[in-house]
Amino acid sequence: MKKIEEILAQCIENILSGKAGLAECLDRYPGMRQELEPLLKVALGIKEPSVIRPSDTYKIQARVNLIEHIHASQSLKNSTNAVLKSGAKQIWYSVWFKPLTIAIAVILFVSVLGTGTAYASQDSLPGDILYPVKTGTEQLQRMLTFNEAANVDLELKFSDIRLNEIKAIANKRPDKIAIAITGYESNLNKAILIAENARNSESLLEIVTLAIMGHLSRLDEIDDIILEVARGSISNAEEIAINGYIKALQSLAYINPVKATEINLEAIQMRLNRASFESKRGNSRGVEEALQQYERLRRFGEEISESSKGMGYDTTAVDELNARATAGHLETMGSIYGTVSPETQDAVEEAMGVSVEEHGQAVKGLQQQGALGDITVEPPIPDEIPDEVKKKVLQPESKGSGNGRT
């Protein structure tokens, strides 16, 4: 089903081009007539002078003014929400004020810039003259989107667009990549904030965290093809993605710690798979970066368990998931260990130590709840790991009760 903004734009274009009249457009969408009719009447009431041909300079200035107008409209909407207290006034605002503001913005956008300019801007990149038109169009889409789930979907869509821009300019315009990365961070934060405050926040937070996992895979692909000059920028984008992932997953963990743990363990395995891939390429830097991310997410898994206990949740399922995941994690690290340089082996050993430590914490929790079952107390370190390395990795446990740090 088409969204209201798509239908509105299509009707405006058809009416302005003479392909259809108001009544015909409304008849096509009887279920949306109440929303469409006032918007289209405003559109028909504004006539574009046929003899005026604004200069390119004027168009660019008008574009800037339009974007400022859109932001001002958003601020006005927020302040109006705070002032309008009565139910009747709130209904009046929702039904009339917001649609009229949107209609004016849409018509200004179409009449001042032209649909051709708007369409052409969609392929623009940071640094292009039409790029502000592209981001202005996105702001317009936000104004035309009234559903929480649709808003989250929109911001994630924009996040994907920013990743496409990063890939397109990383090697060609490294000086402009920060613009796309800043936009990516903004889109991601908007998606997280909307999801956190939504009525159906659990499902939306799950969508956001899974999307960010996909973003990390995309950034891995970009990292594989970029020149050294852009590598620091991609690392920055990865950090933004992981920070956003953790923030969204923390909020999900307050609602459903088991689901949050399942998602986090999937992300952890993805980072280990990345480390394995980089080890086969002989890329020590890539192995170490992936293992650092693994350690961070693994420790975050313990935070989920601890916060769940603090909120009174039964953490049996969470601890069991963490304990059972250890075997797979250690097996992957064991396969990496023999393929990397001695310097990188130190990073593998440190990551194994984190896995052993978190296994101990999970086992301890299960023992306290009498739910250890068939899970082994000793972490399953792979046979291919030398004995002296096993001893070093297990050293933190020897300081405690045998089940993790104290």
Secondary structure, DSSP 8 states (H G I E B T S, - for coil): ---HHHHHHHHHHHHHHTS--HHHHHHH-GGGHHHHHHHHHHHHT----SS----HHHHHHHHHHHHHHHHHHHHHHHHHHHH--SHHHHHHIIIIIHHHHHHHHHHHHHHHH-HHHHHHHTT--TTSTTHHHHHHHHHHHHHT---HHHHHHHHHHHHHHHHHHHHHHTTT-GGGHHHHHHHHHHHHHHHHHHHHHSTTHHHHHHHHHHHHHHHHHHHHHHHHH--GGGHHHHHHHHHHHHHHHHHHHHHHHHH-HHHHHHHHHHHHHHHHHHHHHHHHHT-HHHHHHHHHHHHHHHHHHHHHHHHHHHTT---HHHHHHHHHHHHHHHHHHHHHHTTS-HHHHHHHHHHHHHHHHHHHHHHHHHHHTT--TT--SS----TTS-HHHHHHHHHHHHTTTSSS--
